[in-house]
């Protein structure tokens, strides 16, 4: 039997695996990877622990739920994706499909950066990749307030989704502190008057 090169799976990749090649599931699984775990060697091949967000086929834009799975590595296919791994990982893509600001390919406008790079969250620590402060850092907060100045509801919805994602990684953070860190600060800023 010829040795087949196993795929390199990184955080941010979107992978798919057929039924029977992952543990505890029915049908084809498509997953946006947020954590790559340990490999295990079994009699039927190398298996890999993954954590990610399950995506619905065929559009891959609808996020169903977060899940942990054990997949057979030689059966995994990494899908081509226009998204940058870091942006997908950070959940920092609040743009709209209608083309309004924040589309994933508008990195320079949507992700303003300092000297070291964009102010986005690194998981599982939820620290800013640029300034290493708790995310959302002051620079990211200012950017989000400016970006959503006329759409406070969408800002709070986006921050609520970030809080939900962070709750998986920051389980020791008390809920009231997590709420203030991710959502409460935005509620304290009054929305702009008039447009």
C-alpha positions as CSV (number, residue, x, y, z in Angstrom):
1,X,0.0,0.0,0.0
2,X,1.4,3.4,-1.1
3,X,1.7,6.1,1.6
4,X,-0.7,8.9,0.8
5,X,0.2,12.4,2.0
6,X,-2.2,13.4,4.8
7,X,-3.8,16.8,4.5
8,X,-2.4,19.7,6.7
9,X,-5.4,21.1,8.5
10,X,-5.0,24.5,10.1
11,X,-7.3,26.7,12.2
12,X,-9.5,28.7,9.8
13,X,-9.7,25.9,7.2
14,X,-13.1,24.7,6.0
15,X,-13.0,20.9,5.7
16,X,-15.5,18.3,4.6
17,X,-15.6,14.6,5.4
18,X,-18.0,11.9,4.3
19,X,-20.3,9.9,6.6
20,X,-18.5,6.9,8.1
21,X,-15.2,8.8,8.3
22,X,-16.0,10.8,11.4
23,X,-17.3,9.8,14.8
24,X,-20.9,10.2,15.8
25,X,-22.6,11.8,12.8
26,X,-25.0,11.2,9.9
27,X,-24.3,12.5,6.4
28,X,-21.5,14.6,5.1
29,X,-19.9,17.0,7.6
30,X,-18.6,20.4,6.7
31,X,-16.7,22.2,9.4
32,X,-15.0,25.5,9.8
33,X,-12.0,24.6,12.0
34,X,-11.4,26.6,15.2
35,X,-9.1,24.2,17.0
36,X,-6.9,21.3,15.8
37,X,-6.3,18.7,18.5
38,X,-4.2,15.5,18.9
39,X,-3.7,12.8,16.3
40,X,-4.4,9.1,17.2
41,X,-3.2,6.1,15.3
42,X,-5.7,3.3,15.0
43,X,-5.7,0.1,12.9
44,X,-7.8,1.9,10.2
45,X,-5.5,5.0,9.9
46,X,-4.7,8.2,11.6
47,X,-7.6,10.1,13.3
48,X,-7.6,13.7,14.3
49,X,-9.6,15.6,16.9
50,X,-11.1,18.8,15.6
51,X,-13.4,21.5,17.0
52,X,-15.2,23.8,14.7
53,X,-18.5,25.3,13.5
54,X,-20.6,23.0,11.4
55,X,-21.7,24.7,8.1
56,X,-24.7,23.8,6.1
57,X,-24.3,22.5,2.6
58,X,-24.3,23.8,-0.1
59,X,-23.8,27.5,0.6
60,X,-21.5,27.2,3.6
61,X,-22.6,30.5,4.9
62,X,-25.1,29.2,7.5
63,X,-23.5,28.2,10.7
64,X,-25.4,25.5,12.5
65,X,-23.5,24.8,15.7
66,X,-20.1,24.3,17.3
67,X,-19.0,20.7,17.7
68,X,-16.0,18.5,18.5
69,X,-15.4,15.6,16.2
70,X,-12.9,12.8,15.6
71,X,-12.2,12.5,11.9
72,X,-10.2,10.0,9.8
73,X,-7.4,12.2,8.5
74,X,-7.0,10.5,5.1
75,X,-10.7,11.0,4.4
76,X,-10.7,14.8,5.1
77,X,-10.8,17.2,2.2
78,X,-9.8,20.9,2.8
79,X,-12.1,23.1,0.7
80,X,-10.7,26.1,-1.1
81,X,-11.8,29.3,0.7
82,X,-11.4,33.0,-0.1
83,X,-11.4,33.8,3.6
84,X,-8.2,34.4,5.4
85,X,-7.6,31.9,8.2
86,X,-7.1,34.5,10.8
87,X,-10.3,36.4,9.9
88,X,-12.4,33.3,9.9
89,X,-10.9,32.2,13.2
90,X,-11.5,35.6,14.8
91,X,-15.1,35.7,13.9
92,X,-14.2,39.2,12.7
93,X,-16.3,39.4,9.6
94,X,-19.4,41.4,10.2
95,X,-19.8,42.5,6.6
96,X,-23.0,42.1,4.7
97,X,-23.5,40.0,1.5
98,X,-25.0,43.1,-0.2
99,X,-21.5,44.6,-0.5
100,X,-21.7,47.1,2.3
101,X,-18.5,47.8,4.2
102,X,-16.8,44.8,5.8
103,X,-16.8,42.3,3.0
104,X,-14.0,39.8,3.6
105,X,-11.9,40.9,0.7
106,X,-11.7,44.5,1.9
107,X,-9.1,43.8,4.5
108,X,-7.5,47.2,4.7
109,X,-10.8,49.1,5.2
110,X,-12.5,46.5,7.4
111,X,-9.6,45.5,9.6
112,X,-7.6,48.7,10.3
113,X,-4.3,47.8,11.9
114,X,-1.5,49.3,13.9
115,X,2.2,48.8,13.3
116,X,2.0,45.0,14.2
117,X,-1.2,44.1,12.3
118,X,-5.0,44.1,12.6
119,X,-6.8,44.3,15.9
120,X,-8.5,40.9,15.9
121,X,-8.9,38.2,18.5
122,X,-6.6,35.2,18.8
123,X,-8.3,32.0,20.1
124,X,-8.5,30.5,22.6
125,X,-7.0,33.4,24.6
126,X,-9.2,36.1,23.1
127,X,-6.3,38.5,23.2
128,X,-5.8,41.1,20.5
129,X,-3.2,39.8,17.9
130,X,-1.8,43.3,17.6
131,X,-1.6,44.9,21.1
132,X,-2.1,41.7,23.2
133,X,-4.8,43.3,25.3
134,X,-8.2,41.7,26.0
135,X,-10.2,41.7,22.9
136,X,-12.1,43.8,21.9
137,X,-9.2,46.1,22.7
138,X,-9.7,49.9,22.8
139,X,-8.6,50.3,19.2
140,X,-11.0,47.6,18.0
141,X,-13.9,49.1,20.1
142,X,-13.3,52.5,18.5
143,X,-13.3,50.9,15.0
144,X,-16.5,48.9,15.7
145,X,-18.3,52.0,17.0
146,X,-17.3,54.0,13.9
147,X,-18.2,51.1,11.6
148,X,-21.6,50.5,13.1
149,X,-22.4,54.1,14.0
150,X,-25.8,53.9,12.2
151,X,-26.6,50.3,13.0
152,X,-26.4,49.7,16.8
153,X,-28.5,46.6,16.6
154,X,-26.1,44.9,14.3
155,X,-23.2,45.9,16.4
156,X,-24.8,44.4,19.5
157,X,-25.8,41.2,17.6
158,X,-22.2,40.8,16.3
159,X,-20.8,41.3,19.8
160,X,-23.3,38.9,21.3
161,X,-22.1,36.2,18.8
162,X,-18.5,36.9,19.8
163,X,-19.5,36.5,23.5
164,X,-21.1,33.2,22.6
165,X,-18.0,32.0,20.8
166,X,-15.7,33.2,23.6
167,X,-17.8,31.4,26.3
168,X,-16.4,28.1,25.0
169,X,-12.8,29.2,25.4
170,X,-13.1,31.5,28.5
171,X,-15.1,29.2,30.8
172,X,-13.4,30.5,33.9
173,X,-14.4,34.1,33.2
174,X,-17.4,35.1,35.3
175,X,-20.5,35.8,33.2
176,X,-20.9,39.4,34.3
177,X,-17.3,40.2,33.4
178,X,-17.7,38.4,30.1
179,X,-20.8,40.4,29.3
180,X,-19.2,43.7,30.1
181,X,-16.1,42.8,28.1
182,X,-17.9,41.8,25.0
183,X,-21.3,43.6,24.9
184,X,-21.7,45.9,27.9
185,X,-19.2,48.5,26.7
186,X,-21.1,49.1,23.5
187,X,-24.4,49.6,25.3
188,X,-22.8,52.3,27.4
189,X,-22.1,54.4,24.3
190,X,-25.2,56.3,23.1
191,X,-26.1,55.8,19.5
192,X,-25.6,58.8,17.2
193,X,-28.5,61.3,16.9
194,X,-29.7,62.0,13.4
195,X,-28.3,60.6,10.2
